[in-house]
Each structure stands twice: as structure tokens, then as C-alpha cells.
Amino acid sequence: MRARHTRGQAARWLAEWARLLDGPVEDVLAVLTSPVPRARELRQNSPFAGVLSEEERQQVLAAFNAPASVVGGVA
């Protein structure tokens, strides 16, 4: 992906994601959940787009929206 986006804003966001992904997982989780403008911008320029198929994406969303007791197998 970096080979296609070597300049401009896309390169800046990819470099920032690379830095985050090379660091502690807590930093990644903070960006994925934070309401601050920088985190929102990073999420809008995510390198993860297209990683999951639509079916996989729907499964993740369904699991996320399910009550914790159902996801954990306790009903």
C-alpha cells in the first residue's frame, strides 16, 4: 500500500498507522476508541479497509452488538 501512496496525506496517514502498529497495542486500541479529532482522522484513513470480506465484517458487527453473555457462550 505504501508503494502506491508515497506522497501527500495518504503517505502521512500510512506512516502514522505504521508507527502505531509497531508500538504497544494499547496505543492502537486508544486510537480505535478515542473521540479526539486525531483518532477520528486516523480511523477515516484506515489501512484496514478491505481486509475483511463483507460476510466477515457483518459477523464482527453482529458479535459486537450481541449481549456479552451470548458472545461468551453463556445464555
Summary of the structure (lengths in Angstrom):
residues: 75
radius of gyration: 15.4
end to end distance: 42.6
largest distance: 51.0
contacts: 142
relative contact order: 0.09
helix: 63%
strand: 0%
